[in-house]
Amino acid sequence: MRVSRSFAFLDLSGFTALTELEGDERATALLSAFRSMVRDICSRRGVRIAKWLGDGAMLVGVDTTPLVATCLELQVAVKTATQPIHIRCGMAAGDVILLEGDDYIGHCVNVAARLCDVAEGGEVLAGPGIVSSVPPWGEVRAEDDIAIRGLEHPLHVARLGLRRLQGRTELDPICKIPLTAEVADSVAQDPLGLPVLFCSDSCRDTWEHRPHTTSDGQGSLRMPLIGS
């Protein structure tokens, strides 16, 4: 069965060296933190974790934009992680064969995996079919033709990152991505009637269905409980 999908491969940069230098227990704790982070973000954005690959993962998206948003959010999330984490990522999209309902065979799968291999820690590299689906708060930082192992011709690759915004920014209260009204995907109001910016409908939905401590606004994300 042939289907159109977007793929991302993630990898913990420097994991082998960490295991050697700091031991298995330290490496296991880092891997657990990485997997927990990936599960949380993928679950919220509607991206499927196709398989875990040791110190990495393969992600699949029916829609490309949520997959790109997931990879970019991961680069934000690692900055506040309790343990230093550096994630490299490669992405590509296209038609593939869905094999036995849970595996994918196709050129773009191989391209995404190869891009992850050549990415540096903290880099998000995008191959064909990705750039047109970058969310408004993301941007192409650089583009180049790169020789990829196994490919006959150099591949045109884009390095993605968060958009460098001008003026006052606000953080999405869920994913902590910096936004302005111009690049926000959705806007709501907090209990005080002030605008709250979101990078996606999925983050807005998570915020709107969060537990409410009181009815008067105390305990909200903008008004902490007195004495807390």
JOTA-V262720 format. One record per helix or strand of 3 or more residues. SS is the DSSP state (@ for helix, = for strand). FROM is the first residue (numbers start at 0). TO is the last residue. If there is no record, write none. Layout:
# JOTA-V262720
SS,FROM,TO + SS,FROM,TO
This chain:
# JOTA-V262720
=,1,11 + @,14,21 + @,23,44 + =,47,51 + =,55,60 + @,63,79 + =,86,98 + =,102,104 + @,106,117 + =,123,125 + @,130,132 + =,137,145 + =,154,161 + =,185,188 + =,194,197 + @,200,207
